[in-house]
């Protein structure tokens, strides 16, 4: 799949996540790379044979001090090849991107893994918007 086609699916996936989640995102860049590099894998203690679909890099909102500002955006990276490899078709890619965005943005919001998993479950059940 071309990068442009994948980016269109990213737009579709972003539109599918809960609006209260999507609308609260401030100063976050969502970027796409082909594969995670060695430094990104090391950041999450993953090996090269593990699948990493996305990565949040930044300071979670609850950890920011009063002087936080005038900084580069936090970054959510989506890894195109692993997402494509884990998906059967374009609809499946949109779901994988959506779930990955929810997970990585959950880190941005400072949510625990349990809270993120609960949101992902609601997303899978189609209860995504305004729940």
C-alpha positions in Angstrom: 0.0 0.0 0.0 1.3 3.5 -0.8 1.9 6.0 2.0 -0.8 8.3 0.7 -3.4 5.4 0.8 -2.3 4.5 4.3 -2.6 8.2 5.4 -6.2 8.2 4.1 -6.9 5.2 6.3 -5.2 7.0 9.2 -7.7 9.9 8.7 -10.6 7.4 8.7 -9.3 5.8 11.8 -8.8 9.1 13.6 -12.5 10.0 12.8 -13.6 6.7 14.3 -12.1 7.2 17.8 -14.3 8.8 20.5 -14.7 12.5 19.8 -14.1 13.5 23.4 -10.7 11.8 23.1 -10.0 13.2 19.7 -11.0 16.8 20.6 -8.8 16.9 23.7 -5.6 16.3 21.8 -3.4 19.4 21.9 0.1 19.7 20.4 0.5 16.1 19.3 2.0 15.1 16.0 0.8 11.9 14.5 3.4 10.5 12.1 3.8 7.4 10.0 7.0 5.4 9.6 7.6 2.1 7.8 9.0 0.2 10.8 10.2 0.9 14.3 14.0 1.5 14.5 16.3 0.0 17.1 16.1 3.0 19.4 12.3 2.9 19.3 12.2 -0.8 20.1 14.7 -0.3 22.9 12.5 2.5 24.4 9.8 0.0 25.0 12.1 -3.0 25.7 10.9 -4.8 22.6 13.0 -7.1 20.5 13.3 -6.9 16.7 11.0 -10.0 16.4 8.2 -8.4 18.5 5.4 -6.4 16.7 5.2 -2.7 17.6 2.3 -1.0 15.9 2.7 2.4 17.5 4.7 4.5 20.0 3.9 7.5 22.1 6.9 9.8 22.8 6.3 12.8 25.1 5.4 13.9 28.6 1.9 12.6 29.6 -0.5 15.4 30.5 -0.7 14.5 34.3 3.1 14.7 34.6 3.5 18.2 33.2 4.5 20.9 35.6 3.3 24.5 35.6 6.2 25.6 33.5 5.5 23.2 30.7 5.1 25.1 27.4 6.8 26.3 24.4 7.9 22.8 23.5 7.9 20.6 20.4 4.7 18.5 20.0 4.5 15.1 21.6 4.6 12.4 19.0 2.5 9.3 18.2 4.2 7.2 15.5 2.2 4.6 13.6 4.3 1.9 12.0 2.8 1.1 8.6 4.3 -2.3 7.7 3.5 -4.0 11.1 -0.1 -2.6 10.9 -0.5 -3.9 7.4 1.0 -7.2 8.3 -1.4 -7.6 11.2 -4.4 -6.8 9.0 -6.4 -8.7 6.4 -7.9 -5.8 4.4 -8.4 -2.0 4.4 -11.2 -2.1 7.0 -9.0 -4.2 9.3 -6.2 -1.6 8.8 -8.6 1.2 9.9 -9.5 -0.8 13.0 -5.8 -1.5 13.8 -4.9 2.1 13.3 -7.8 3.2 15.5 -7.0 0.9 18.3 -3.3 1.8 18.1 -4.2 5.5 18.2 -6.4 5.0 21.2 -3.7 3.1 23.0 -0.9 5.6 22.3 -3.1 8.6 23.0 -4.1 6.9 26.2 -0.4 7.3 27.2 -0.6 11.0 26.3 -3.6 11.4 28.6 -1.7 9.5 31.4 -4.1 6.6 31.5 -3.1 3.3 33.0 -2.9 0.2 30.9 -6.1 -1.1 32.5 -8.0 2.2 31.6 -6.6 2.0 28.0 -7.7 -1.6 27.6 -11.2 -0.7 28.8 -11.5 2.1 26.2 -10.2 -0.3 23.5 -12.8 -2.9 24.5 -15.6 -0.2 24.1 -14.0 0.7 20.7 -14.2 -3.0 19.6 -17.8 -3.2 20.7 -18.6 -0.1 18.6 -19.3 2.1 21.7 -16.6 4.6 20.7 -18.2 7.9 20.3 -19.3 10.0 23.3 -19.3 7.1 25.8 
